[in-house]
Amino acid sequence: MTAPGANLKGAALGLAAMAAYATHDAAIKLLGAGLSPFQLIFFVALLSMPVVAAVALARGGGSLRPRHPGWVALRTCAGTVNVLGAVLAFSTLPLAQVYAILFAMPLLITLMAVPLLSERVGPHRWAAIAVGLVGVLIVLRPGQAPLSAGHLGALVAAAGGSLAAVIARRLAGREATQVLVVWPILLNLAVTAVALPWVYRPMGAGELGLAGLIALFGMAGAALSVLAYRAGQAAVVAPMQYSQILWAVLYGWLLFDETPDRPTAVGLAVIVASGLYILWRESRGASSTRPVLESDRAGDALPSPRPSPIARLLRR
């Protein structure tokens, strides 16, 4: 059993990780206002590579050849889709509205765990998923407010991020960390480099510095998140994700003159409540599987699920 002090440490690290991610997202919104998402992602990925290489060398390097190429390829593509969608969303929508949609990811992870991991979902979690998706509809207001490319980007980002998370849990302990980290960055570089000649515009020192800041806070958030899940129980650390909405409101007010409107606030409350309900059910051991709370810690092996048809197709 995890000691209370360890859980407190895990929660604190989780809050720090979410603060880093929120700062990363606010910087994307600042820089994305004047740059194409393709150019922004290209330079952020490029500036991330030296740090990634230094960390890999410090840990003894290692091969980038995946042991499970099908799963790694699918996760890499999903990660790139997530990044492209998120940058588009943060560049064009209010921060709180983007987070309201992205907070549906635990619900999507639960859904995707059924075909990809052959996990069972009971009636309580199905009900929570349905309620959470109603919350997403409240935020989107189809038929009442115009839907933009930013809304589509946020939905695509949530789907891509959820798929990447489910595959990461499946591969935990079975695939080298550098494979899961480096391949998405390389694909981001490749995809955006193809588009760069058509969207590039010269960047000043301030914009390059802001791109470096985005890379720095993104890696800091990832590192703090791993440390948080190593220190405390997932049931304690996972809800810290919702603290991002506080940062979104603060950054939106300070930097972009944004305040969440009523439908966004109501939809956000519904989505968060449904996600917390799933976390609470699983922390009580009320379900036989835990697709939301299984740790994604590097080195933690997952129990091998019964292979689904999709798993058998991708297996090597």
C-alpha positions as CSV (number, residue, x, y, z in Angstrom):
1,M,0.0,0.0,0.0
2,T,1.3,3.5,-0.9
3,A,2.1,5.6,2.2
4,P,0.1,8.9,2.7
5,G,3.3,10.9,2.4
6,A,4.0,9.3,-1.0
7,N,0.5,10.0,-2.2
8,L,0.9,13.7,-1.1
9,K,4.2,13.8,-3.1
10,G,2.5,12.2,-6.1
11,A,-0.3,14.7,-6.0
12,A,2.1,17.6,-5.7
13,L,4.2,16.4,-8.6
14,G,1.0,15.9,-10.6
15,L,-0.1,19.5,-9.9
16,A,3.4,20.7,-11.0
17,A,3.1,18.6,-14.2
18,M,-0.3,20.1,-15.1
19,A,1.1,23.6,-14.4
20,A,3.9,22.9,-16.8
21,Y,1.5,21.5,-19.5
22,A,-0.8,24.5,-19.0
23,T,2.1,26.9,-19.5
24,H,3.1,24.9,-22.6
25,D,-0.4,25.3,-24.0
26,A,-0.7,29.0,-23.3
27,A,2.7,29.5,-25.0
28,I,1.3,27.6,-28.0
29,K,-1.7,29.9,-28.1
30,L,0.6,32.9,-28.0
31,L,2.9,31.7,-30.8
32,G,0.2,30.0,-32.8
33,A,-1.7,33.3,-33.3
34,G,0.9,34.3,-35.9
35,L,2.3,31.0,-37.2
36,S,1.0,28.0,-39.1
37,P,0.5,25.0,-36.8
38,F,2.9,23.1,-39.2
39,Q,5.7,25.6,-38.7
40,L,5.1,25.8,-34.9
41,I,5.3,22.0,-34.5
42,F,8.3,21.7,-36.7
43,F,10.4,24.1,-34.7
44,V,9.2,22.8,-31.3
45,A,10.1,19.3,-32.4
46,L,13.4,20.4,-33.7
47,L,14.3,22.2,-30.5
48,S,13.3,19.2,-28.5
49,M,15.7,16.9,-30.2
50,P,19.0,18.0,-28.5
51,V,17.4,17.5,-25.0
52,V,16.0,14.1,-26.0
53,A,19.4,13.0,-27.5
54,A,21.2,14.2,-24.3
55,V,18.9,12.3,-22.0
56,A,19.1,9.2,-24.2
57,L,22.9,9.3,-24.1
58,A,22.9,9.9,-20.4
59,R,20.8,6.7,-20.0
60,G,23.1,4.7,-22.2
61,G,21.5,5.2,-25.6
62,G,19.7,2.2,-27.0
63,S,18.2,1.0,-30.2
64,L,15.3,2.8,-31.9
65,R,14.1,-0.4,-33.5
66,P,10.7,-1.2,-32.1
67,R,9.9,-4.7,-30.8
68,H,6.2,-4.2,-31.8
69,P,6.4,-2.2,-35.0
70,G,2.6,-2.3,-35.7
71,W,1.6,-0.9,-32.3
72,V,4.5,1.6,-32.3
73,A,3.5,2.9,-35.8
74,L,-0.1,3.3,-34.8
75,R,0.8,5.1,-31.6
76,T,3.2,7.3,-33.4
77,C,0.6,8.3,-36.0
78,A,-2.0,8.9,-33.2
79,G,0.5,11.1,-31.3
80,T,1.1,13.2,-34.4
81,V,-2.6,13.6,-35.0
82,N,-3.0,14.6,-31.4
83,V,-0.3,17.3,-31.6
84,L,-1.6,18.8,-34.9
85,G,-5.2,18.9,-33.6
86,A,-4.1,20.4,-30.2
87,V,-2.0,23.1,-31.7
88,L,-4.8,24.1,-34.1
89,A,-7.3,24.1,-31.2
90,F,-5.1,26.1,-28.8
91,S,-4.2,28.6,-31.6
92,T,-7.9,29.4,-32.4
93,L,-10.1,28.7,-29.4
94,P,-10.3,30.0,-25.8
95,L,-8.1,27.9,-23.5
96,A,-11.0,26.8,-21.2
97,Q,-13.0,25.6,-24.2
98,V,-10.1,23.4,-25.5
99,Y,-9.6,21.9,-22.1
100,A,-13.3,21.1,-21.7
101,I,-13.1,19.0,-24.9
102,L,-9.7,17.4,-24.0
103,F,-11.0,16.5,-20.6
104,A,-13.2,13.9,-22.4
105,M,-10.0,11.8,-23.0
106,P,-10.5,9.5,-19.9
107,L,-14.0,8.7,-21.4
108,L,-12.5,8.0,-24.8
109,I,-9.7,5.9,-23.3
110,T,-12.4,3.7,-21.6
111,L,-14.2,3.3,-24.9
112,M,-11.0,2.4,-26.8
113,A,-9.9,-0.1,-24.2
114,V,-12.8,-2.3,-25.2
115,P,-11.7,-3.1,-28.9
116,L,-8.0,-2.6,-28.4
117,L,-7.4,-4.3,-25.0
118,S,-10.5,-6.4,-24.8
119,E,-11.4,-4.8,-21.5
120,R,-14.9,-5.0,-20.0
121,V,-16.9,-1.9,-19.2
122,G,-19.7,-2.2,-16.7
123,P,-23.0,-0.3,-16.7
124,H,-21.7,2.4,-14.2
125,R,-18.9,3.3,-16.5
126,W,-21.1,3.2,-19.6
127,A,-23.4,5.6,-17.9
128,A,-20.5,7.9,-16.9
129,I,-19.2,7.8,-20.5
130,A,-22.7,8.8,-21.8
131,V,-23.0,11.7,-19.3
132,G,-19.5,12.9,-20.2
133,L,-20.2,12.9,-23.9
134,V,-23.4,14.9,-23.2
135,G,-21.0,17.4,-21.5
136,V,-18.9,17.6,-24.7
137,L,-22.1,18.4,-26.7
138,I,-23.0,21.1,-24.2
139,V,-19.6,22.7,-24.8
140,L,-19.8,22.3,-28.6
141,R,-23.5,23.5,-28.8
142,P,-24.1,22.0,-32.3
143,G,-26.8,24.0,-34.1
144,Q,-26.6,26.9,-31.7
145,A,-23.0,28.1,-32.1
146,P,-20.8,27.8,-35.2
147,L,-18.3,24.9,-35.1
148,S,-14.8,25.9,-36.3
149,A,-11.6,24.1,-37.4
150,G,-10.5,24.7,-33.8
151,H,-13.3,22.6,-32.4
152,L,-12.5,19.8,-34.9
153,G,-8.9,20.1,-33.9
154,A,-9.7,19.6,-30.2
155,L,-11.9,16.6,-30.9
156,V,-9.2,15.0,-33.2
157,A,-6.6,15.8,-30.5
158,A,-8.7,14.1,-27.8
159,A,-9.2,11.0,-30.0
160,G,-5.5,10.8,-31.0
161,G,-4.2,11.3,-27.5
162,S,-6.6,8.7,-26.1
163,L,-5.5,6.1,-28.7
164,A,-1.8,6.9,-28.0
165,A,-2.5,6.5,-24.3
166,V,-4.2,3.1,-24.6
167,I,-1.4,1.8,-26.8
168,A,1.3,3.1,-24.5
169,R,-0.3,1.2,-21.6
170,R,-0.4,-1.9,-23.7
171,L,3.3,-1.5,-24.6
172,A,4.4,-0.5,-21.0
173,G,7.4,-2.7,-20.1
174,R,7.5,-4.3,-23.5
175,E,8.9,-1.4,-25.5
176,A,12.0,0.7,-24.8
177,T,11.2,4.2,-23.6
178,Q,13.4,5.9,-26.2
179,V,11.3,4.2,-28.9
180,L,8.0,5.6,-27.6
181,V,9.6,9.1,-27.1
182,V,11.7,9.6,-30.2
183,W,9.5,8.1,-33.0
184,P,6.6,10.6,-32.5
185,I,9.1,13.5,-32.5
186,L,10.6,12.2,-35.7
187,L,7.2,11.8,-37.4
188,N,6.2,15.3,-36.3
189,L,9.4,16.6,-37.9
190,A,8.8,14.7,-41.1
191,V,5.1,15.6,-41.5
192,T,5.6,19.3,-40.8
193,A,8.8,19.5,-42.9
194,V,6.8,18.5,-45.9
195,A,4.4,21.3,-45.4
196,L,6.9,23.9,-44.2
197,P,7.9,25.3,-47.6
198,W,4.3,26.4,-48.2
199,V,3.6,27.9,-44.8
200,Y,7.0,29.2,-43.6
201,R,7.6,32.7,-42.6
202,P,10.7,34.2,-40.9
203,M,10.8,34.0,-37.1
204,G,12.3,36.5,-34.8
205,A,14.5,35.7,-31.8
206,G,11.5,36.1,-29.5
207,E,9.4,33.6,-31.5
208,L,12.3,31.1,-31.5
209,G,12.7,31.6,-27.8
210,L,9.0,31.0,-27.2
211,A,9.2,27.8,-29.4
212,G,12.1,26.6,-27.1
213,L,10.0,27.4,-24.1
214,I,7.2,25.3,-25.4
215,A,9.6,22.4,-26.0
216,L,11.0,22.9,-22.5
217,F,7.7,22.9,-20.7
218,G,6.4,20.0,-22.7
219,M,9.3,17.8,-21.6
220,A,9.1,19.1,-18.0
221,G,5.4,18.2,-17.9
222,A,6.1,14.7,-19.2
223,A,8.9,14.1,-16.7
224,L,6.9,15.4,-13.8
225,S,4.0,13.3,-14.7
226,V,6.1,10.1,-14.8
227,L,7.6,11.0,-11.4
228,A,4.1,11.7,-10.0
229,Y,2.8,8.2,-11.0
230,R,5.9,6.6,-9.6
231,A,5.4,8.4,-6.2
232,G,1.7,8.0,-5.6
233,Q,-1.3,6.0,-6.5
234,A,-2.9,6.6,-9.8
235,A,-6.3,7.3,-8.1
236,V,-4.7,10.2,-6.3
237,V,-2.5,11.5,-9.2
238,A,-5.0,11.2,-12.1
239,P,-7.5,13.8,-10.8
240,M,-4.7,16.4,-10.8
241,Q,-5.3,16.7,-14.5
242,Y,-8.4,18.8,-13.8
243,S,-6.3,21.5,-12.2
244,Q,-5.4,22.6,-15.7
245,I,-8.7,24.4,-15.9
246,L,-7.6,26.8,-13.2
247,W,-4.5,27.6,-15.1
248,A,-6.6,28.0,-18.3
249,V,-8.8,30.5,-16.6
250,L,-5.8,32.4,-15.2
251,Y,-3.8,32.5,-18.4
252,G,-6.9,33.2,-20.5
253,W,-7.7,36.2,-18.3
254,L,-4.1,37.5,-18.0
255,L,-2.9,36.9,-21.6
256,F,-5.9,36.7,-23.9
257,D,-8.8,38.6,-22.2
258,E,-10.9,35.4,-22.0
259,T,-13.5,34.3,-19.6
260,P,-15.4,30.9,-19.9
261,D,-19.0,31.4,-21.0
262,R,-21.9,29.6,-19.3
263,P,-22.2,26.6,-21.7
264,T,-18.5,25.9,-21.5
265,A,-18.6,26.1,-17.7
266,V,-21.6,23.7,-17.5
267,G,-20.2,21.3,-20.0
268,L,-16.9,21.3,-18.3
269,A,-18.5,20.5,-14.9
270,V,-20.4,17.6,-16.4
271,I,-17.3,16.2,-18.1
272,V,-15.2,16.5,-15.0
273,A,-17.9,15.0,-12.8
274,S,-18.2,11.9,-15.1
275,G,-14.4,11.5,-15.2
276,L,-14.1,11.7,-11.4
277,Y,-16.9,9.2,-11.0
278,I,-15.0,6.7,-13.1
279,L,-11.9,7.3,-11.1
280,W,-13.8,6.9,-7.8
281,R,-15.4,3.7,-8.9
282,E,-12.1,2.2,-10.0
283,S,-10.3,3.4,-6.8
284,R,-12.8,1.4,-4.8
285,G,-12.1,-1.7,-6.8
286,A,-15.6,-1.6,-8.2
287,S,-14.6,-2.8,-11.7
288,S,-12.6,-5.8,-12.8
289,T,-10.5,-3.7,-15.2
290,R,-9.1,-0.2,-14.8
291,P,-8.5,1.3,-18.2
292,V,-8.3,4.9,-16.8
293,L,-6.2,4.2,-13.8
294,E,-3.6,1.7,-15.1
295,S,-0.2,3.4,-14.7
296,D,1.6,4.4,-17.8
297,R,4.9,4.4,-15.9
298,A,8.0,3.4,-17.9
299,G,9.0,-0.1,-16.9
300,D,5.6,-1.1,-15.4
301,A,4.4,-4.2,-17.2
302,L,0.7,-4.6,-17.8
303,P,-1.1,-7.9,-17.5
304,S,-1.5,-9.4,-20.9
305,P,-5.1,-8.9,-22.0
306,R,-7.0,-11.4,-24.2
307,P,-6.0,-10.4,-27.7
308,S,-8.7,-8.5,-29.6
309,P,-9.0,-8.8,-33.4
310,I,-7.3,-5.4,-33.8
311,A,-4.5,-6.6,-31.5
312,R,-4.0,-9.8,-33.5
313,L,-3.8,-7.7,-36.7
314,L,-1.1,-5.4,-35.3
315,R,0.8,-8.1,-33.5
316,R,4.3,-9.0,-34.8
